[in-house]
Amino acid sequence: MRSSISSSNSLERVIPKQQWGKLAVSSFIIALLLTLGWEMYWRSKGYAPTLNDNKDLWSLTREKVNTHPSRTVLIGASRMLFDFDMQVWKEKYNELPLQLATVGTNPSIYLDHLANESNFKGTLLLGITPPLFFVPEGMPVDNPKSNIDFYNKFSPAQRISYYLGLVLDRNLAFVEQEDIPLTKIFEDLPIANRPKAKVGPKLPPYFMSIDENRQGRMHLRKGHEQVILDRIAKGWVPLFTPPPPPPMFTPEQFKKMFMEHVNKTIVKAKENVSKIQARGGKVILIRFPSTGKVRELENKFAPRVAFWDRLATEIGANQSIHFEDHQELQGFDCPEQSHLRASDATEFTKRLLRKLH
């Protein structure tokens, strides 16, 4: 007997008879061929499988500080990530450092985090790129804060997802997260900007490989080395050139405001260094090499006497090493003016360790 609310004219969906097994196999083969084609295409462009330097990998490394608070920790921007060979440190001190440096980062954010949100009491090597250490906002501040926020909320599900994703990262080139995502490809289309459009400087192409210990290396796609180097070098010029003052401030007013920020940054850095030292830790400042136009821009917009010298003398670090002060640390070539080749990074680190005390 039909329910009073049912329809006597209801239709039953009839699933047509198909060879579903063959359809499933053919769909799988088509998807596999498309995937292989996409992979071959990007490999032809010089890409190769590498880990992605994502928040998961940073958080897993950061966790080790909690269980090994006396370990050596590295913070800074891309020069600390590229130019410091952690294996050289391990060979000398029988300990692999924990690499927490990230690209384009103001490391004062990480310094504050370790001083106030951890029990860290080891040796902290702090890479200084003067313009970045004093940037008050934007990507250099947002990125490290985002890493720290992610670490504080790092869930078991995210951890499992990361380890499952390693299988793809280790074997497929097209899962690279910086250059190959469709959104990034669309951003790089050669479309002219509208007249008078205010567009920020274009970031250099991705040129890093990284392993599970977050050892970064300069990586130039095979067959595209010089083109990439030229693009990177050109990209540094707008990035190392400060933007003009906002229209509501005169240059003098803006300079005064920025120097007040510099003073506050130095005071806060000194407090954080003292907190780490009070727990028995050490803090060592390191200025890695730069050359060419990048070095000219650094000298112009972040002169040593106003920035590096103040940090070295005022924040109370246990030691400060600037590459220009030691003949053994000079003469290294930065092929794109800001970072060392992997082989030079190894040699630079060996010489650097001889200067530590």
ABEGO torsion letter per residue (X at the ends): XBBAABBAABBBBBBBBBBAAAAAAAAAAAAAAAAAAAAAAAAAAGBBBBBBBBAAAAAAAAAAAAABAABBBBBEBAAAAAABBAAAAAAAAGBBBBBABBBGBBAAAAAAAAAAABABABBBBBBBBAAAAABABEAAAAAAAAAAAAAAABBAAAAAAAAAAAAAAAABAAABAAAABAAAAAAABBBBBBBGBBBBBBBBBBABBBBAAGBBBBBBBBGAAAAAAAAAAAAAAAAABBBBBBAABBAAAAAAAAAAAAAAAAAAAAAAAAAAAAAGBBBBBBBBBBBEAAAAAAAAABBAAAAAAAAAAAAGBABBBBAAABAAABGBBBAAGABBBAAAAAAAAAAAAAABX
